[in-house]
Amino acid sequence: MEQQVGEILPPVQIQIIAHQAELDNYSLRKRQEHEDLIRQVGMNLRIWIKYARWKNLKDNSTAHVV
């Protein structure tokens, strides 16, 4: 989908995370979203790459098997 000249995009939502519990909840929610999407579309490499990049950004010492 290409952006048309003069097209107004919706504002980006910014979530401020102040506590470790909020970060844990956010991480859990994002992981579940990624895994649900993987279950829905199956072997779509783009979805797996997006999930892998997100996992790589997280500084988490625990591994989770999808």
C-alpha positions as CSV (number, residue, x, y, z in Angstrom):
1,M,0.0,0.0,0.0
2,E,1.5,3.3,-1.1
3,Q,1.0,6.6,0.5
4,Q,-0.8,9.1,-1.7
5,V,0.4,12.7,-1.8
6,G,-1.5,14.8,0.8
7,E,-2.8,11.7,2.6
8,I,-3.1,12.2,6.3
9,L,-1.9,9.3,8.4
10,P,-3.4,8.5,11.8
11,P,-1.2,9.6,14.8
12,V,1.2,7.0,16.3
13,Q,0.2,5.8,19.7
14,I,3.0,6.3,22.3
15,Q,2.9,4.2,25.4
16,I,5.1,5.3,28.4
17,I,6.3,2.5,30.5
18,A,7.3,3.5,34.0
19,H,7.6,0.3,36.0
20,Q,9.0,-3.2,35.4
21,A,5.6,-4.7,35.8
22,E,4.2,-2.5,33.0
23,L,7.2,-3.6,30.8
24,D,6.5,-7.3,31.6
25,N,2.8,-6.9,30.7
26,Y,3.7,-5.1,27.5
27,S,6.2,-7.8,26.6
28,L,3.8,-10.6,27.3
29,R,1.1,-8.9,25.2
30,K,3.4,-8.2,22.3
31,R,4.7,-11.8,22.4
32,Q,1.1,-13.2,22.4
33,E,0.2,-10.9,19.4
34,H,3.2,-12.1,17.4
35,E,2.5,-15.8,18.3
36,D,-1.2,-15.4,17.4
37,L,-0.3,-13.9,14.1
38,I,2.1,-16.8,13.4
39,R,-0.6,-19.3,14.2
40,Q,-3.0,-17.6,11.8
41,V,-0.8,-17.1,8.8
42,G,1.5,-20.1,9.3
43,M,4.7,-20.1,7.2
44,N,4.8,-16.4,6.3
45,L,8.5,-15.6,6.5
46,R,7.9,-11.9,6.9
47,I,5.9,-12.5,10.1
48,W,8.7,-14.7,11.5
49,I,11.3,-12.1,10.7
50,K,9.3,-9.4,12.4
51,Y,8.9,-11.6,15.5
52,A,12.6,-12.4,15.5
53,R,13.6,-8.8,15.3
54,W,11.3,-7.9,18.2
55,K,12.7,-10.8,20.3
56,N,16.2,-9.6,19.4
57,L,15.4,-6.1,20.6
58,K,14.3,-7.3,24.0
59,D,17.0,-7.8,26.5
60,N,15.6,-11.0,28.0
61,S,17.7,-13.9,29.2
62,T,14.9,-16.4,29.0
63,A,14.0,-18.2,25.8
64,H,10.5,-19.0,24.6
65,V,9.6,-21.7,22.2
66,V,7.0,-20.8,19.6
